[in-house]
Amino acid sequence: EECPVVRRRAGQHTASRKRMAHAAHATNLRQAYALLTASSSEAERRAANEWLVGFAKTAEAWGAAEELVRPSEAAEEVAFFAANLLYSKIKTEWHTLADAPRR
C-alpha cells in the first residue's frame, strides 16, 4: 500500500504542474488579447483573434481563464475577457466536466 505522505506529495506535484500549465496558457491568452486589442497590424490582430477563438474551444482554456480572473493576475480588461470566456464555456460545455472540477 502506498504511503499517505507520498500520495499527498504526488498530488501536490500534480496540482503544481497543472498550475504551471494554467499559468503558461494564461500568458499566451494575455499576449494574444494584447495583440488583438493593441496591434497596429491587421494581420496580427486577425491571427490573434483566430488563435483566441480556437483556444477558447480547448480544455486548457478553463484553467487559463480561471488564472486570469484571480485578483491581480491580469489587467482589468483581460480579466473581463477571461470571465466572459468562462461564462461562455460554462453555458456551452459545463456538461463535459467531471464532477470534481464543477465544485
C-alpha positions in Angstrom: 0.0 0.0 0.0 1.2 3.5 -0.9 2.3 5.8 2.0 -0.2 8.6 2.5 2.6 11.2 2.7 3.9 10.1 -0.7 0.4 10.0 -2.2 -0.3 13.6 -0.8 3.0 14.9 -2.1 2.4 13.3 -5.5 -1.0 15.1 -5.5 0.7 18.4 -4.6 3.2 17.9 -7.5 0.3 17.2 -9.9 -1.5 20.3 -8.7 1.7 22.3 -9.1 2.2 21.1 -12.6 -1.4 21.9 -13.5 -1.0 25.4 -12.0 2.2 25.9 -14.1 0.4 24.8 -17.2 -2.5 27.1 -16.5 -0.1 30.0 -16.0 1.7 29.3 -19.3 -1.7 29.1 -21.1 -2.8 32.3 -19.3 0.4 34.1 -20.5 -0.4 33.0 -24.1 -4.0 34.2 -23.7 -2.9 37.5 -22.2 -0.4 38.1 -25.1 -3.0 37.2 -27.8 -5.5 39.5 -26.2 -2.9 42.3 -26.2 -2.2 41.7 -29.9 -5.9 41.7 -30.6 -6.6 45.0 -28.9 -3.4 46.9 -29.4 -1.6 45.8 -32.5 -1.5 48.2 -35.4 -1.1 45.3 -37.8 -4.3 43.9 -39.2 -2.6 40.6 -39.9 -1.5 40.3 -36.2 -5.0 41.2 -35.0 -6.6 38.6 -37.3 -4.1 35.9 -36.2 -4.6 36.8 -32.5 -8.4 36.6 -33.0 -8.2 33.2 -34.8 -5.9 31.9 -32.0 -8.2 33.1 -29.3 -11.3 31.6 -30.9 -9.5 28.3 -31.4 -8.1 28.3 -27.8 -11.5 29.1 -26.3 -12.6 25.7 -27.6 -9.9 23.8 -25.8 -10.0 22.2 -22.3 -6.9 24.3 -21.4 -9.0 27.5 -21.7 -10.8 26.6 -18.5 -7.6 26.8 -16.4 -6.1 29.8 -18.3 -9.3 31.8 -17.9 -9.6 30.9 -14.2 -6.0 32.0 -13.7 -6.7 35.4 -15.3 -9.8 36.2 -13.2 -7.8 35.9 -10.0 -7.2 39.3 -8.3 -4.0 41.0 -9.5 -3.3 38.3 -12.1 -4.2 40.4 -15.1 -5.3 43.9 -16.2 -9.0 44.6 -15.7 -9.8 44.3 -19.4 -8.0 40.9 -19.6 -9.8 39.7 -16.5 -13.1 40.7 -18.0 -12.2 38.9 -21.3 -11.3 35.8 -19.2 -14.5 36.0 -17.2 -16.5 36.2 -20.4 -14.6 33.2 -21.7 -15.5 31.2 -18.6 -19.2 32.3 -18.9 -19.3 31.1 -22.5 -17.6 27.8 -21.6 -20.0 27.2 -18.7 -23.0 27.9 -20.9 -21.9 25.5 -23.6 -19.5 23.0 -22.0 -20.5 22.6 -18.4 -21.9 19.1 -19.1 -18.5 17.9 -20.3 -16.7 18.5 -17.0 -16.2 15.7 -14.5 -17.9 16.2 -11.1 -14.7 17.3 -9.3 -13.9 20.5 -11.4 -17.6 21.6 -11.0 -17.0 22.2 -7.3 
